[in-house]
Amino acid sequence: MSRADQLFVDMCKDIIENGYSTEGEKVRPKWEDGSYAYTIKQFGVVNRYNLKEEFPALTLRKTAIKSCTDEMLWIWQRKSNNINDLNSTVWDEWADESGSIGKAYGYQMSVKHFYRDINEEDLKIAFGDKADLHAVKDEEKGGYYMDQVDRVIYDLKTHPFSRRIMTNIYVHQDLSEMHLYPCAYSMTFNVTTNKETGKLVLNSILNQRSQDILAANNWNVCQYAILTHMLAQVCDMEVGEFVHVIADAHIYDRHVPIIKELIEREQYPAPKFWINPEIKDFYDFTRDDIRLDDYVTGPQVKNIPIAV
């Protein structure tokens, strides 16, 4: 049976049986009818997924792998903050009349930061003849401007054992201009070595300040597992572990009956993950370069109420 299913079931049971209720407290989210959306929560939930052994898509219900891939690419590849660049309605509630969600998510990934430790030779190793598209040289300062995604790729290809390969989109100076504060805000990458083959292995950690377990847990797990697979492939590495750290893992009050039914469902073997082996440049990936084969699941959970 799927390891992801078991981790999900154990997490949900622990939250329901041992968690802390926010009922009666001052909370921000509200339901569509205007009533406050309370939760049962656990602090500091950590789940580990061995991507080498299986892809962590739930079989209790279906995770829409194409849509969650598209949203991840919207942030990490297209670096967009406009829902008109997204092929789903996930972010519609937080968008303004122009489609923007403010200086959040993809916007932060598009910002170029100045680095003194980037050099021309390594740029060619990382990006070949496309180096000028990924780094802007500042002759006066003696360094380069580069965004966070390209910095990750640059380091994985040229300094894979660095302990500084990470992203962070929780930027306090821009929070007032974000329509939603980032939930999944930081990725850290760490490279080890396969002791049998000598090949480099890419591991990653996703940090989340908050997560709606029913609506978003496996969605985010699949997104960042796919991102790890993509980066490993374009950097000529194997995939290793994906670690998911959630500071506030919660189940909304109106979701508890749905969760209780969901975790009692039959579990099936994990699906087989396929990624297009022809893609060697992260910016060439599309949602169609990812596929789950033999993906057997329980029925979809429909009309989940969302607190805003």
Backbone as CSV, one residue per row, in Angstrom:
resi,resn,N_x,N_y,N_z,CA_x,CA_y,CA_z,C_x,C_y,C_z
1,MET,0.826,-1.192,0.000,0.000,0.000,0.000,0.872,1.259,0.000
2,SER,0.275,2.364,-0.358,1.008,3.619,-0.481,1.500,4.116,0.871
3,ARG,2.784,4.445,0.939,3.359,5.033,2.150,2.761,6.415,2.405
4,ALA,2.463,7.153,1.330,1.869,8.480,1.470,0.501,8.401,2.137
5,ASP,-0.283,7.385,1.789,-1.584,7.199,2.424,-1.432,6.998,3.929
6,GLN,-0.491,6.139,4.308,-0.330,5.841,5.727,0.126,7.062,6.516
7,LEU,1.042,7.826,5.937,1.485,9.055,6.597,0.320,10.029,6.766
8,PHE,-0.504,10.131,5.738,-1.653,11.031,5.786,-2.654,10.583,6.852
9,VAL,-2.960,9.305,6.886,-3.915,8.773,7.862,-3.400,8.992,9.278
10,ASP,-2.142,8.671,9.517,-1.564,8.832,10.853,-1.577,10.301,11.285
11,MET,-1.239,11.198,10.357,-1.239,12.629,10.660,-2.637,13.109,11.017
12,CYS,-3.628,12.724,10.224,-5.001,13.167,10.472,-5.532,12.630,11.802
13,LYS,-5.257,11.368,12.095,-5.697,10.797,13.365,-5.065,11.521,14.540
14,ASP,-3.785,11.851,14.417,-3.100,12.542,15.504,-3.677,13.939,15.726
15,ILE,-3.981,14.639,14.634,-4.559,15.981,14.761,-5.932,15.909,15.430
16,ILE,-6.774,14.975,14.973,-8.136,14.863,15.510,-8.132,14.396,16.970
17,GLU,-7.287,13.412,17.281,-7.294,12.822,18.625,-6.484,13.617,19.639
18,ASN,-5.410,14.267,19.177,-4.492,14.913,20.128,-4.274,16.398,19.872
19,GLY,-4.969,16.935,18.863,-4.740,18.324,18.489,-5.394,19.320,19.429
20,TYR,-5.191,20.590,19.105,-5.679,21.699,19.914,-6.716,22.494,19.132
21,SER,-7.861,22.755,19.761,-8.929,23.480,19.091,-8.736,24.984,19.227
22,THR,-9.066,25.717,18.159,-9.010,27.185,18.209,-10.397,27.783,18.416
23,GLU,-11.385,26.940,18.713,-12.753,27.436,18.884,-12.814,28.482,19.996
24,GLY,-13.438,29.612,19.696,-13.558,30.683,20.665,-12.406,31.657,20.673
25,GLU,-11.325,31.319,19.955,-10.167,32.211,19.875,-10.374,33.240,18.759
26,LYS,-9.532,34.272,18.757,-9.570,35.259,17.679,-8.888,34.654,16.459
27,VAL,-9.648,34.331,15.450,-9.091,33.745,14.225,-9.438,34.644,13.051
28,ARG,-8.602,34.576,12.006,-8.810,35.415,10.827,-9.783,34.816,9.813
29,PRO,-9.657,33.517,9.449,-10.488,32.979,8.356,-11.972,32.927,8.712
30,LYS,-12.789,33.086,7.688,-14.237,32.957,7.839,-14.783,32.071,6.727
31,TRP,-15.920,31.428,7.020,-16.634,30.672,6.002,-17.433,31.627,5.124
32,GLU,-17.948,31.099,4.047,-18.689,31.926,3.098,-19.899,32.606,3.741
33,ASP,-20.469,31.980,4.768,-21.631,32.559,5.444,-21.251,33.602,6.491
34,GLY,-19.974,33.886,6.634,-19.511,34.918,7.549,-19.129,34.428,8.934
35,SER,-19.367,33.160,9.243,-18.998,32.625,10.555,-17.510,32.298,10.592
36,TYR,-16.946,32.340,11.791,-15.515,32.096,11.931,-15.183,30.628,11.669
37,ALA,-14.052,30.421,11.004,-13.607,29.071,10.665,-12.565,28.618,11.690
38,TYR,-12.988,27.759,12.613,-12.091,27.259,13.644,-11.418,25.968,13.176
39,THR,-10.344,25.610,13.836,-9.581,24.434,13.429,-9.200,23.576,14.634
40,ILE,-8.809,22.335,14.318,-8.056,21.494,15.255,-6.648,21.439,14.675
41,LYS,-5.643,21.719,15.481,-4.295,21.891,14.943,-3.255,21.109,15.731
42,GLN,-2.159,20.800,15.033,-0.957,20.281,15.664,0.216,21.154,15.233
43,PHE,1.163,21.324,16.128,2.342,22.127,15.838,3.515,21.243,15.419
44,GLY,4.212,21.690,14.383,5.470,21.056,14.000,5.339,19.646,13.466
45,VAL,4.465,19.443,12.498,4.313,18.133,11.860,5.407,17.961,10.807
46,VAL,6.081,16.817,10.830,7.143,16.530,9.867,6.868,15.174,9.214
47,ASN,6.742,15.172,7.886,6.558,13.937,7.133,7.706,13.765,6.146
48,ARG,8.229,12.553,6.065,9.354,12.255,5.166,8.889,11.293,4.076
49,TYR,9.228,11.630,2.828,8.847,10.821,1.675,10.104,10.413,0.919
50,ASN,10.295,9.123,0.719,11.428,8.631,-0.050,11.014,8.562,-1.515
51,LEU,11.422,9.572,-2.290,10.997,9.656,-3.689,11.611,8.560,-4.545
52,LYS,12.669,7.957,-4.050,13.297,6.866,-4.786,12.418,5.610,-4.750
53,GLU,11.644,5.485,-3.674,10.819,4.287,-3.501,9.439,4.419,-4.125
54,GLU,8.819,5.611,-4.010,7.489,5.779,-4.590,7.179,7.259,-4.756
55,PHE,6.187,7.543,-5.595,5.722,8.917,-5.723,4.581,9.111,-4.723
56,PRO,4.602,10.201,-3.935,3.696,10.322,-2.783,2.310,10.882,-3.074
57,ALA,1.658,10.404,-4.104,0.275,10.810,-4.379,-0.679,9.922,-3.581
58,LEU,-1.637,10.536,-2.907,-2.632,9.754,-2.173,-3.432,8.854,-3.105
59,THR,-3.798,7.677,-2.608,-4.738,6.843,-3.345,-6.111,6.868,-2.670
60,LEU,-6.202,7.455,-1.485,-7.493,7.584,-0.806,-8.465,8.386,-1.658
61,ARG,-7.941,9.364,-2.356,-8.689,10.155,-3.327,-7.684,10.618,-4.377
62,LYS,-8.163,11.065,-5.503,-7.276,11.442,-6.593,-6.730,12.845,-6.403
63,THR,-5.424,12.992,-6.617,-4.802,14.306,-6.676,-4.622,14.676,-8.145
64,ALA,-5.099,15.849,-8.513,-5.054,16.287,-9.915,-3.628,16.678,-10.277
65,ILE,-2.878,15.712,-10.773,-1.434,15.892,-10.935,-1.089,16.951,-11.979
66,LYS,-1.869,17.055,-13.049,-1.586,18.064,-14.071,-1.800,19.470,-13.524
67,SER,-2.875,19.650,-12.767,-3.187,20.975,-12.230,-2.191,21.406,-11.166
68,CYS,-1.802,20.475,-10.290,-0.844,20.876,-9.254,0.533,21.116,-9.855
69,THR,0.882,20.395,-10.918,2.135,20.657,-11.627,2.095,22.035,-12.266
70,ASP,0.974,22.366,-12.882,0.839,23.659,-13.546,0.978,24.809,-12.552
71,GLU,0.383,24.660,-11.365,0.496,25.722,-10.366,1.937,25.881,-9.890
72,MET,2.631,24.758,-9.693,4.038,24.827,-9.288,4.873,25.516,-10.356
73,LEU,4.643,25.183,-11.638,5.384,25.824,-12.724,5.016,27.299,-12.856
74,TRP,3.779,27.637,-12.549,3.324,29.038,-12.536,4.187,29.871,-11.594
75,ILE,4.512,29.277,-10.440,5.320,29.974,-9.442,6.799,29.878,-9.757
76,TRP,7.289,28.682,-10.013,8.734,28.431,-10.093,9.325,28.628,-11.482
77,GLN,8.537,28.425,-12.515,9.069,28.519,-13.877,8.596,29.784,-14.570
78,ARG,7.282,30.018,-14.575,6.766,31.233,-15.196,6.922,32.446,-14.285
79,LYS,7.087,32.185,-12.985,7.332,33.237,-11.983,6.282,34.331,-12.091
80,SER,5.044,33.878,-12.139,3.921,34.782,-12.340,3.122,34.966,-11.056
81,ASN,2.499,36.130,-10.932,1.568,36.380,-9.839,0.183,36.721,-10.391
82,ASN,-0.067,36.328,-11.642,-1.334,36.649,-12.286,-2.077,35.371,-12.665
83,ILE,-3.317,35.257,-12.227,-4.080,34.022,-12.461,-4.402,33.796,-13.925
84,ASN,-4.247,34.824,-14.760,-4.477,34.646,-16.195,-3.387,33.789,-16.835
85,ASP,-2.280,33.575,-16.110,-1.203,32.706,-16.586,-1.325,31.297,-16.030
86,LEU,-2.420,31.031,-15.307,-2.618,29.757,-14.626,-3.821,29.038,-15.225
87,ASN,-3.692,27.725,-15.408,-4.765,26.956,-16.042,-5.716,26.313,-15.029
88,SER,-5.996,27.011,-13.935,-6.957,26.519,-12.953,-7.542,27.713,-12.210
89,THR,-8.490,27.441,-11.334,-9.163,28.517,-10.585,-8.719,28.556,-9.127
90,VAL,-7.607,27.901,-8.811,-7.142,27.758,-7.427,-6.996,29.097,-6.718
91,TRP,-6.518,30.114,-7.445,-6.172,31.393,-6.818,-7.203,32.491,-7.076
92,ASP,-8.318,32.148,-7.679,-9.289,33.180,-8.076,-9.764,34.047,-6.905
93,GLU,-9.932,33.450,-5.732,-10.481,34.188,-4.588,-9.539,35.276,-4.074
94,TRP,-8.248,35.175,-4.431,-7.269,36.139,-3.921,-6.790,37.114,-4.996
95,ALA,-7.356,37.028,-6.184,-6.914,37.884,-7.290,-7.756,39.154,-7.380
96,ASP,-7.125,40.246,-7.828,-7.874,41.490,-8.044,-8.449,41.492,-9.460
97,GLU,-9.022,42.627,-9.857,-9.699,42.689,-11.154,-8.742,42.468,-12.331
98,SER,-7.445,42.696,-12.122,-6.467,42.482,-13.193,-5.935,41.052,-13.206
99,GLY,-6.303,40.274,-12.175,-5.816,38.900,-12.072,-4.618,38.749,-11.163
100,SER,-4.109,39.839,-10.614,-2.902,39.799,-9.788,-3.214,39.362,-8.358
101,ILE,-2.274,38.616,-7.759,-2.366,38.287,-6.331,-1.369,39.127,-5.531
102,GLY,-0.867,40.186,-6.146,0.069,41.068,-5.460,1.497,40.541,-5.501
103,LYS,2.326,41.055,-4.604,3.749,40.692,-4.609,3.988,39.362,-3.894
104,ALA,3.260,38.352,-4.319,3.321,37.045,-3.663,3.786,35.964,-4.627
105,TYR,4.253,34.869,-4.063,4.631,33.655,-4.782,5.497,33.928,-6.014
106,GLY,4.946,33.790,-7.223,5.776,33.928,-8.423,6.466,35.268,-8.536
107,TYR,5.833,36.319,-8.021,6.478,37.636,-8.044,7.809,37.578,-7.315
108,GLN,7.821,36.970,-6.129,9.059,36.899,-5.351,10.122,36.063,-6.063
109,MET,9.684,35.035,-6.780,10.644,34.214,-7.522,11.251,34.971,-8.707
110,SER,10.559,36.005,-9.179,11.052,36.752,-10.351,12.038,37.859,-9.985
111,VAL,12.091,38.210,-8.709,12.965,39.315,-8.286,14.423,38.885,-8.362
112,LYS,15.245,39.699,-9.022,16.671,39.401,-9.128,17.420,40.051,-7.955
113,HIS,18.275,39.256,-7.321,19.061,39.718,-6.183,20.538,39.765,-6.576
114,PHE,21.279,40.627,-5.910,22.690,40.791,-6.245,23.553,39.799,-5.477
115,TYR,24.478,39.136,-6.211,25.404,38.176,-5.614,26.829,38.496,-6.063
116,ARG,27.773,38.423,-5.128,29.187,38.634,-5.471,29.912,37.334,-5.796
117,ASP,29.315,36.189,-5.436,30.029,34.907,-5.555,29.657,34.134,-6.816
118,ILE,29.081,34.795,-7.805,28.771,34.156,-9.081,29.849,34.528,-10.081
119,ASN,30.313,33.552,-10.850,31.342,33.865,-11.845,30.945,33.358,-13.225
120,GLU,31.574,33.917,-14.227,31.211,33.663,-15.623,31.408,32.205,-16.024
121,GLU,32.484,31.600,-15.552,32.769,30.214,-15.920,31.681,29.272,-15.406
122,ASP,31.259,29.474,-14.167,30.207,28.633,-13.604,28.854,28.899,-14.254
123,LEU,28.634,30.140,-14.668,27.389,30.458,-15.381,27.271,29.647,-16.660
124,LYS,28.373,29.477,-17.354,28.365,28.699,-18.589,28.093,27.226,-18.296
125,ILE,28.640,26.737,-17.161,28.374,25.351,-16.770,26.896,25.165,-16.457
126,ALA,26.320,26.151,-15.764,24.928,26.034,-15.316,23.923,26.233,-16.441
127,PHE,24.187,27.222,-17.308,23.164,27.614,-18.288,23.643,27.613,-19.740
128,GLY,24.907,27.269,-19.978,25.414,27.200,-21.344,25.299,28.532,-22.055
129,ASP,24.841,28.493,-23.319,24.753,29.721,-24.108,23.535,30.572,-23.739
130,LYS,22.759,30.130,-22.746,21.609,30.916,-22.270,21.928,31.686,-20.993
131,ALA,23.207,31.735,-20.634,23.599,32.364,-19.370,23.110,33.802,-19.251
132,ASP,23.115,34.534,-20.352,22.689,35.939,-20.316,21.211,36.095,-19.971
133,LEU,20.427,35.032,-20.171,19.007,35.087,-19.843,18.758,34.911,-18.351
134,HIS,19.756,34.403,-17.652,19.569,34.042,-16.244,20.350,34.918,-15.271
135,ALA,21.321,35.653,-15.759,22.140,36.483,-14.883,22.463,37.804,-15.559
136,VAL,22.398,38.878,-14.785,22.715,40.214,-15.294,23.964,40.716,-14.569
137,LYS,24.998,40.996,-15.324,26.264,41.411,-14.713,26.246,42.895,-14.349
138,ASP,26.785,43.199,-13.178,26.943,44.587,-12.730,28.439,44.860,-12.608
139,GLU,28.983,45.481,-13.621,30.419,45.731,-13.667,30.884,46.603,-12.493
140,GLU,30.084,47.579,-12.163,30.471,48.512,-11.102,30.536,47.832,-9.736
141,LYS,29.548,46.987,-9.453,29.526,46.293,-8.159,30.420,45.066,-8.136
142,GLY,30.708,44.531,-9.334,31.544,43.336,-9.405,30.792,42.071,-9.033
143,GLY,29.643,41.848,-9.660,28.853,40.654,-9.386,27.697,40.534,-10.360
144,TYR,26.731,39.684,-10.028,25.606,39.419,-10.923,24.275,39.510,-10.171
145,TYR,23.235,39.867,-10.913,21.863,39.792,-10.420,21.229,38.510,-10.950
146,MET,20.560,37.788,-10.064,19.950,36.511,-10.437,18.743,36.261,-9.527
147,ASP,17.688,35.614,-10.066,16.539,35.312,-9.210,16.778,34.027,-8.423
148,GLN,15.876,33.732,-7.497,16.080,32.616,-6.572,16.066,31.247,-7.260
149,VAL,15.208,31.079,-8.255,15.135,29.792,-8.947,16.437,29.521,-9.689
150,ASP,16.906,30.526,-10.413,18.151,30.348,-11.157,19.340,30.164,-10.223
151,ARG,19.275,30.792,-9.050,20.361,30.604,-8.091,20.404,29.162,-7.602
152,VAL,19.244,28.555,-7.392,19.188,27.147,-7.003,19.818,26.268,-8.087
153,ILE,19.420,26.483,-9.340,19.954,25.679,-10.441,21.456,25.902,-10.591
154,TYR,21.876,27.149,-10.489,23.298,27.488,-10.584,24.109,26.736,-9.526
155,ASP,23.639,26.759,-8.290,24.381,26.102,-7.207,24.349,24.587,-7.320
156,LEU,23.191,24.023,-7.698,23.118,22.569,-7.826,24.071,22.055,-8.902
157,LYS,24.263,22.849,-9.942,25.132,22.408,-11.031,26.607,22.705,-10.795
158,THR,26.894,23.703,-9.986,28.296,24.117,-9.829,28.851,23.948,-8.418
159,HIS,27.970,23.978,-7.397,28.408,23.811,-6.008,27.385,22.933,-5.267
160,PRO,27.215,21.690,-5.731,26.118,20.867,-5.216,26.171,20.578,-3.713
161,PHE,27.338,20.639,-3.111,27.424,20.336,-1.688,27.348,21.581,-0.815
162,SER,26.972,22.685,-1.414,26.735,23.899,-0.641,25.580,23.670,0.338
163,ARG,25.677,24.295,1.508,24.610,24.214,2.500,23.727,25.458,2.447
164,ARG,23.831,26.196,1.350,23.104,27.457,1.213,22.105,27.460,0.059
165,ILE,21.710,26.287,-0.401,20.831,26.212,-1.571,19.377,26.238,-1.102
166,MET,18.774,27.400,-1.152,17.412,27.538,-0.630,16.707,28.739,-1.236
167,THR,15.391,28.758,-1.077,14.574,29.896,-1.494,13.737,30.348,-0.313
168,ASN,13.299,31.611,-0.350,12.435,32.145,0.703,11.577,33.249,0.102
169,ILE,10.264,33.066,0.152,9.373,34.071,-0.437,8.533,34.794,0.618
170,TYR,8.842,34.573,1.902,8.154,35.295,2.969,8.942,36.570,3.247
171,VAL,8.719,37.566,2.410,9.487,38.818,2.449,8.656,39.872,3.178
172,HIS,9.079,40.235,4.378,8.272,41.096,5.237,7.994,42.464,4.623
173,GLN,8.943,43.015,3.903,8.725,44.342,3.344,7.636,44.360,2.272
174,ASP,7.296,43.184,1.734,6.275,43.099,0.693,4.951,42.507,1.178
175,LEU,4.866,42.086,2.430,3.660,41.408,2.918,2.406,42.264,2.747
176,SER,2.543,43.570,2.955,1.373,44.447,2.852,0.829,44.534,1.435
177,GLU,1.637,44.110,0.459,1.206,44.142,-0.936,0.920,42.752,-1.493
178,MET,0.820,41.765,-0.587,0.428,40.410,-0.976,-1.030,40.207,-0.624
179,HIS,-1.803,39.594,-1.517,-3.209,39.336,-1.227,-3.385,38.147,-0.298
180,LEU,-2.337,37.322,-0.185,-2.299,36.215,0.764,-0.849,36.002,1.170
181,TYR,-0.597,35.966,2.477,0.765,35.679,2.931,1.138,34.254,2.501
182,PRO,2.361,34.031,2.042,2.749,32.696,1.573,2.607,31.633,2.663
183,CYS,2.008,30.519,2.307,1.915,29.371,3.228,3.146,28.489,3.068
184,ALA,3.371,28.012,1.850,4.595,27.266,1.535,5.645,28.300,1.143
185,TYR,6.543,28.600,2.056,7.381,29.791,1.859,8.856,29.522,1.611
186,SER,9.334,28.304,1.864,10.771,28.086,1.733,11.080,26.661,1.300
187,MET,12.004,26.543,0.355,12.543,25.242,-0.036,14.049,25.233,0.221
188,THR,14.521,24.155,0.821,15.951,23.964,1.034,16.368,22.682,0.321
189,PHE,17.453,22.751,-0.419,17.945,21.593,-1.163,19.282,21.141,-0.584
190,ASN,19.452,19.826,-0.508,20.683,19.267,0.049,21.076,18.045,-0.765
191,VAL,22.327,18.003,-1.157,22.805,16.924,-2.030,23.669,15.939,-1.246
192,THR,23.373,14.664,-1.424,24.180,13.592,-0.856,24.691,12.725,-2.013
193,THR,25.333,11.612,-1.682,25.885,10.728,-2.716,25.359,9.317,-2.531
194,ASN,24.947,8.699,-3.613,24.573,7.292,-3.591,25.846,6.474,-3.374
195,LYS,25.936,5.814,-2.236,27.174,5.105,-1.871,27.460,3.928,-2.788
196,GLU,26.444,3.400,-3.462,26.655,2.263,-4.351,27.091,2.690,-5.746
197,THR,26.480,3.775,-6.265,26.766,4.182,-7.645,27.670,5.409,-7.736
198,GLY,27.785,6.155,-6.655,28.576,7.385,-6.681,27.828,8.572,-7.272
199,LYS,26.570,8.362,-7.689,25.797,9.440,-8.295,25.267,10.388,-7.223
200,LEU,25.173,11.674,-7.589,24.642,12.661,-6.665,23.135,12.466,-6.481
201,VAL,22.669,12.736,-5.259,21.262,12.537,-4.895,20.706,13.860,-4.378
202,LEU,19.575,14.285,-4.942,18.954,15.538,-4.538,17.855,15.293,-3.514
203,ASN,17.993,15.940,-2.353,16.994,15.898,-1.291,16.447,17.311,-1.099
204,SER,15.230,17.414,-0.562,14.652,18.742,-0.384,13.765,18.801,0.849
205,ILE,13.619,20.013,1.371,12.732,20.271,2.505,11.812,21.427,2.143
206,LEU,10.516,21.213,2.301,9.533,22.282,2.144,9.087,22.739,3.525
207,ASN,9.201,24.036,3.786,8.718,24.610,5.030,7.412,25.356,4.782
208,GLN,6.403,25.027,5.579,5.119,25.717,5.509,4.773,26.285,6.877
209,ARG,4.325,27.537,6.894,3.904,28.123,8.172,2.541,27.593,8.580
210,SER,1.733,27.177,7.585,0.345,26.814,7.837,-0.151,25.929,6.705
211,GLN,-1.008,24.949,7.060,-1.594,24.143,5.989,-2.977,23.612,6.344
212,ASP,-3.898,23.811,5.401,-5.235,23.229,5.429,-5.069,21.787,4.942
213,ILE,-5.121,20.839,5.877,-4.763,19.452,5.565,-5.662,18.832,4.512
214,LEU,-6.965,19.073,4.586,-7.869,18.463,3.603,-7.693,19.074,2.231
215,ALA,-7.679,20.378,2.149,-7.671,21.046,0.847,-6.303,21.038,0.176
216,ALA,-5.223,21.070,0.973,-3.919,21.376,0.359,-2.793,20.401,0.631
217,ASN,-2.943,19.484,1.585,-1.765,18.700,1.974,-1.144,17.926,0.829
218,ASN,-1.905,17.015,0.213,-1.275,16.197,-0.823,-0.997,16.977,-2.090
219,TRP,-1.756,18.032,-2.303,-1.504,18.939,-3.428,-0.087,19.493,-3.337
220,ASN,0.270,20.028,-2.158,1.608,20.582,-1.967,2.685,19.507,-1.980
221,VAL,2.406,18.366,-1.364,3.378,17.269,-1.357,3.730,16.858,-2.783
222,CYS,2.710,16.687,-3.613,2.951,16.283,-5.007,3.692,17.375,-5.776
223,GLN,3.308,18.632,-5.573,3.965,19.736,-6.281,5.465,19.744,-6.046
224,TYR,5.850,19.662,-4.782,7.265,19.837,-4.473,8.059,18.538,-4.642
225,ALA,7.364,17.409,-4.644,8.015,16.165,-5.060,8.335,16.231,-6.551
226,ILE,7.392,16.761,-7.340,7.621,16.927,-8.782,8.754,17.911,-9.035
227,LEU,8.758,19.030,-8.304,9.840,20.000,-8.455,11.192,19.347,-8.183
228,THR,11.257,18.522,-7.142,12.509,17.832,-6.814,12.915,16.890,-7.937
229,HIS,11.961,16.160,-8.504,12.246,15.281,-9.645,12.770,16.093,-10.832
230,MET,12.125,17.222,-11.122,12.528,18.044,-12.268,13.953,18.580,-12.100
231,LEU,14.235,19.135,-10.939,15.563,19.701,-10.707,16.630,18.611,-10.700
232,ALA,16.299,17.452,-10.138,17.260,16.346,-10.148,17.589,15.941,-11.581
233,GLN,16.575,15.860,-12.428,16.822,15.442,-13.807,17.688,16.438,-14.565
234,VAL,17.365,17.725,-14.464,18.126,18.703,-15.251,19.526,18.935,-14.685
235,CYS,19.751,18.523,-13.431,21.079,18.662,-12.821,21.817,17.328,-12.777
236,ASP,21.287,16.327,-13.487,21.911,15.013,-13.601,22.111,14.358,-12.233
237,MET,21.046,14.326,-11.451,21.080,13.697,-10.135,19.942,12.694,-10.000
238,GLU,20.029,11.860,-8.978,18.930,11.001,-8.589,18.071,11.757,-7.574
239,VAL,16.819,11.325,-7.417,16.007,11.895,-6.347,16.241,11.110,-5.067
240,GLY,16.125,11.814,-3.952,16.269,11.176,-2.650,15.037,11.399,-1.808
241,GLU,15.204,12.080,-0.682,14.099,12.332,0.229,13.474,13.705,0.026
242,PHE,12.163,13.752,0.203,11.437,15.021,0.302,10.863,15.089,1.705
243,VAL,11.227,16.129,2.439,10.772,16.304,3.821,9.829,17.493,3.871
244,HIS,8.661,17.291,4.475,7.630,18.326,4.545,7.448,18.741,5.999
245,VAL,7.744,20.001,6.290,7.653,20.533,7.647,6.501,21.541,7.702
246,ILE,5.536,21.286,8.578,4.351,22.157,8.693,4.290,22.711,10.116
247,ALA,4.400,24.019,10.254,4.362,24.630,11.584,2.978,24.500,12.216
248,ASP,1.926,24.816,11.452,0.554,24.736,11.942,-0.244,23.855,10.987
249,ALA,-0.347,22.573,11.329,-1.088,21.615,10.496,-2.494,21.508,11.055
250,HIS,-3.491,21.949,10.288,-4.833,22.049,10.853,-5.914,21.443,9.968
251,ILE,-6.966,21.019,10.644,-8.176,20.541,9.985,-9.307,21.478,10.413
252,TYR,-9.964,22.100,9.444,-11.065,23.010,9.761,-12.252,22.246,10.344
253,ASP,-13.015,22.942,11.196,-14.143,22.294,11.879,-15.113,21.634,10.899
254,ARG,-15.400,22.291,9.780,-16.336,21.721,8.811,-15.722,20.619,7.942
255,HIS,-14.415,20.417,8.102,-13.728,19.371,7.337,-13.589,18.072,8.126
256,VAL,-13.795,18.129,9.437,-13.550,16.945,10.271,-14.358,15.735,9.817
257,PRO,-15.661,15.843,9.550,-16.413,14.658,9.092,-15.897,14.117,7.761
258,ILE,-15.465,15.023,6.885,-14.940,14.587,5.576,-13.639,13.815,5.776
259,ILE,-12.768,14.344,6.630,-11.487,13.683,6.920,-11.724,12.306,7.552
260,LYS,-12.655,12.219,8.490,-12.922,10.938,9.157,-13.365,9.879,8.159
261,GLU,-14.177,10.267,7.180,-14.587,9.313,6.142,-13.424,8.968,5.226
262,LEU,-12.637,9.968,4.874,-11.536,9.782,3.932,-10.501,8.795,4.451
263,ILE,-10.125,8.926,5.726,-9.024,8.096,6.243,-9.453,6.653,6.519
264,GLU,-10.748,6.366,6.398,-11.219,4.985,6.565,-11.328,4.262,5.223
265,ARG,-11.023,4.940,4.141,-11.153,4.328,2.819,-10.070,3.283,2.558
266,GLU,-10.353,2.464,1.560,-9.365,1.479,1.115,-8.161,2.188,0.519
267,GLN,-6.980,1.612,0.785,-5.744,2.162,0.245,-5.226,1.258,-0.878
268,TYR,-4.597,1.885,-1.872,-4.100,1.156,-3.035,-2.582,1.363,-3.186
269,PRO,-1.935,0.559,-4.011,-0.497,0.761,-4.231,-0.218,2.130,-4.837
270,ALA,0.953,2.676,-4.539,1.343,3.979,-5.075,1.444,3.918,-6.598
271,PRO,1.098,5.011,-7.275,1.203,5.026,-8.740,2.656,5.059,-9.191
272,LYS,2.868,4.760,-10.459,4.213,4.869,-11.055,4.367,6.275,-11.631
273,PHE,5.480,6.906,-11.321,5.735,8.280,-11.750,6.547,8.288,-13.037
274,TRP,6.087,9.088,-14.011,6.815,9.246,-15.271,7.115,10.718,-15.480
275,ILE,8.366,10.991,-15.818,8.790,12.333,-16.181,9.502,12.239,-17.518
276,ASN,9.204,13.136,-18.416,9.783,13.110,-19.753,11.312,13.156,-19.682
277,PRO,11.999,12.073,-20.054,13.461,12.020,-19.923,14.202,12.908,-20.914
278,GLU,13.482,13.449,-21.909,14.125,14.279,-22.924,14.397,15.707,-22.438
279,ILE,13.732,16.115,-21.375,13.864,17.499,-20.905,15.142,17.667,-20.100
280,LYS,15.999,18.573,-20.537,17.274,18.844,-19.859,17.369,20.266,-19.325
281,ASP,16.385,21.090,-19.647,16.344,22.483,-19.196,15.057,22.668,-18.391
282,PHE,15.170,23.123,-17.147,14.008,23.285,-16.279,12.922,24.117,-16.942
283,TYR,13.314,25.104,-17.744,12.345,26.015,-18.353,11.636,25.418,-19.569
284,ASP,11.979,24.186,-19.905,11.296,23.501,-21.004,10.169,22.592,-20.523
285,PHE,10.086,22.348,-19.219,9.041,21.466,-18.700,7.653,22.086,-18.881
286,THR,6.674,21.228,-19.188,5.269,21.614,-19.182,4.516,20.615,-18.309
287,ARG,3.263,20.891,-18.066,2.436,19.970,-17.272,2.307,18.612,-17.945
288,ASP,2.490,18.564,-19.261,2.347,17.305,-19.998,3.599,16.434,-19.944
289,ASP,4.656,16.936,-19.316,5.884,16.149,-19.169,5.880,15.319,-17.887
290,ILE,4.732,15.324,-17.204,4.561,14.561,-15.971,3.340,13.657,-16.114
291,ARG,3.456,12.444,-15.588,2.318,11.529,-15.678,2.364,10.534,-14.525
292,LEU,1.193,10.130,-14.036,1.084,9.050,-13.065,0.412,7.870,-13.749
293,ASP,1.112,6.751,-13.794,0.563,5.538,-14.401,0.069,4.591,-13.309
294,ASP,-0.928,3.776,-13.657,-1.518,2.812,-12.715,-1.963,3.510,-11.435
295,TYR,-2.605,4.661,-11.607,-3.043,5.455,-10.461,-4.486,5.097,-10.117
296,VAL,-4.638,4.175,-9.177,-5.955,3.710,-8.725,-6.297,4.437,-7.428
297,THR,-7.480,5.057,-7.366,-7.847,5.847,-6.188,-9.300,5.638,-5.792
298,GLY,-9.606,6.116,-4.601,-10.990,6.204,-4.173,-11.662,7.363,-4.870
299,PRO,-12.969,7.573,-4.647,-13.689,8.655,-5.312,-13.200,10.025,-4.866
300,GLN,-13.347,11.009,-5.747,-12.922,12.360,-5.437,-13.821,12.976,-4.367
301,VAL,-13.234,13.826,-3.518,-14.002,14.587,-2.545,-14.387,15.896,-3.201
302,LYS,-15.677,16.136,-3.352,-16.143,17.312,-4.087,-16.729,18.358,-3.143
303,ASN,-16.740,19.594,-3.650,-17.380,20.723,-2.962,-16.853,20.924,-1.537
304,ILE,-15.520,20.882,-1.410,-14.906,21.139,-0.107,-15.088,22.619,0.232
305,PRO,-15.685,22.950,1.386,-15.799,24.363,1.750,-14.418,24.938,2.066
306,ILE,-14.147,26.128,1.557,-12.847,26.771,1.743,-13.014,28.029,2.574
307,ALA,-12.232,28.119,3.642,-12.245,29.314,4.493,-11.294,30.338,3.921
308,VAL,-11.713,31.586,3.927,-10.904,32.672,3.371,-10.699,33.751,4.436
